[in-house]
C-alpha cells in the first residue's frame, strides 16, 4: 500500500528485549521492527523468522542480521 505521510514520534528508552522474546514465543515467518536503532542491539534470532528493520533517521547503522530499509526524516 502507498502511504501519503508517515509520522513517527518517540522519546527514547527503546528496548528490543521484549521484541525478541515475542518473536521467539510466536515464531512468525516475518517480523517488521520500526526503530531509529539508537539502542542496544538485539541478539540474533535463531530460526526461520525473517527480520525486516525499518530504520528512521539513522542512515549510518546496519543491523548484524535481517534486511534493512532506511527512511529519511
C-alpha positions in Angstrom: 0.0 0.0 0.0 1.1 3.6 -0.6 1.3 6.0 2.3 0.9 9.7 1.8 2.6 10.5 5.1 4.2 8.6 8.0 4.7 10.4 11.2 6.8 8.6 13.8 7.1 10.1 17.3 9.2 8.7 20.1 11.3 9.7 23.0 14.0 7.2 23.7 14.1 4.3 26.1 13.8 1.6 23.4 14.5 -1.9 24.5 14.4 -4.7 21.9 14.4 -7.4 24.5 10.6 -7.7 24.6 10.5 -7.7 20.8 13.0 -10.6 20.6 11.1 -12.5 23.3 7.8 -12.1 21.4 9.4 -13.3 18.2 10.8 -16.3 19.9 7.5 -17.1 21.5 5.2 -16.6 18.5 7.6 -17.7 15.7 6.3 -15.5 12.9 7.6 -16.0 9.4 8.4 -12.3 9.2 8.8 -9.6 11.8 9.0 -5.9 10.9 10.7 -3.8 13.5 10.3 0.0 13.3 13.1 1.9 15.2 15.8 4.5 14.9 18.1 1.8 16.4 19.7 4.3 18.8 19.6 1.4 21.3 21.4 -1.8 22.4 21.5 -4.3 19.5 19.0 -7.1 19.6 20.5 -10.6 20.0 20.1 -12.6 16.8 17.0 -14.8 16.2 17.8 -18.4 15.7 15.2 -20.0 13.4 13.3 -19.1 10.2 11.9 -15.7 11.1 13.0 -13.0 8.7 13.6 -9.7 10.5 13.0 -6.5 8.5 14.3 -3.4 10.2 12.6 -0.2 9.2 15.1 2.5 10.4 14.2 6.1 10.7 16.8 8.9 10.8 19.9 6.8 11.4 21.4 6.1 8.0 24.8 5.0 9.4 23.5 2.0 11.2 23.3 -1.5 9.7 21.9 -4.4 11.9 24.0 -7.5 12.0 21.2 -9.7 10.8 18.0 -9.3 8.8 17.1 -6.9 6.0 17.2 -3.1 6.4 15.0 -0.3 5.0 16.1 3.3 5.8 13.6 6.1 5.8 14.7 9.7 5.7 13.1 12.0 8.3 
